């Protein structure tokens, strides 16, 4: 299988928060690269087209959009 990502992803296990419309949803960041990440949610959630991912312990905040989705895992791209 050919790798199509522009940047290599690194496995991580970090708690994060997705925020949109004054709502906050806890998530687990499973892997990250310069351009995106894969996150796990506790339950299936419908997300808007754009949202913010924050990882408090790393002082990390990025605007995002969903690229792909399985039942509880979402692949996201960081938006500039």
C-alpha positions as CSV (number, residue, x, y, z in Angstrom):
1,X,0.0,0.0,0.0
2,X,1.4,3.4,-1.0
3,X,1.5,6.2,1.7
4,X,-0.4,9.2,0.4
5,X,0.2,11.6,3.3
6,X,2.5,14.6,2.8
7,X,3.9,14.3,6.3
8,X,4.6,11.1,8.4
9,X,2.2,10.7,11.4
10,X,3.6,9.8,14.8
11,X,1.7,7.7,17.3
12,X,0.6,9.6,20.4
13,X,-1.9,9.1,23.2
14,X,-3.0,12.5,24.4
15,X,-6.2,13.9,25.8
16,X,-7.8,16.7,23.8
17,X,-10.9,18.7,23.4
18,X,-12.9,19.5,20.3
19,X,-14.7,22.8,20.5
20,X,-17.5,24.3,18.3
21,X,-20.6,26.4,18.9
22,X,-19.7,26.9,22.6
23,X,-19.5,23.1,23.1
24,X,-16.6,21.0,24.2
25,X,-16.2,17.3,23.5
26,X,-13.4,15.2,25.0
27,X,-11.3,13.1,22.6
28,X,-8.1,11.1,22.5
29,X,-5.5,12.0,19.9
30,X,-4.0,8.8,18.5
31,X,-1.6,10.1,15.9
32,X,-0.4,13.4,14.6
33,X,1.6,15.0,11.8
34,X,2.3,18.5,10.7
35,X,-0.9,18.6,8.7
36,X,-3.4,16.6,10.7
37,X,-4.3,13.9,13.2
38,X,-6.5,11.0,14.0
39,X,-8.8,11.3,17.0
40,X,-11.0,8.9,18.9
41,X,-14.3,9.9,20.4
42,X,-16.1,8.2,23.3
43,X,-19.4,8.1,21.3
44,X,-20.3,8.8,17.7
45,X,-20.9,12.6,17.3
46,X,-21.9,14.7,14.3
47,X,-19.3,17.5,13.9
48,X,-19.7,20.7,12.0
49,X,-17.5,21.3,8.9
50,X,-14.9,23.2,10.9
51,X,-13.9,23.0,14.6
52,X,-11.0,23.5,17.0
53,X,-8.7,20.8,18.5
54,X,-7.0,21.7,21.8
55,X,-4.4,19.7,23.7
56,X,-4.0,21.6,27.0
57,X,-0.9,19.9,28.2
58,X,1.0,20.8,25.0
59,X,-0.5,24.3,24.7
60,X,-1.7,23.2,21.3
61,X,-4.7,24.7,19.5
62,X,-5.5,24.2,15.8
63,X,-8.5,24.9,13.5
64,X,-9.5,21.6,11.8
65,X,-11.8,20.0,9.3
66,X,-12.8,16.3,9.2
67,X,-11.3,14.4,6.2
68,X,-12.5,10.8,6.9
69,X,-14.5,9.0,9.6
70,X,-15.2,5.6,11.0
71,X,-17.5,4.8,13.8
72,X,-15.5,6.6,16.6
73,X,-12.3,7.6,14.9
74,X,-12.0,10.8,12.8
75,X,-9.1,11.8,10.5
76,X,-8.7,15.6,10.7
77,X,-6.7,18.1,8.7
78,X,-5.3,21.3,10.3
79,X,-6.6,24.4,8.5
80,X,-4.5,27.5,8.3
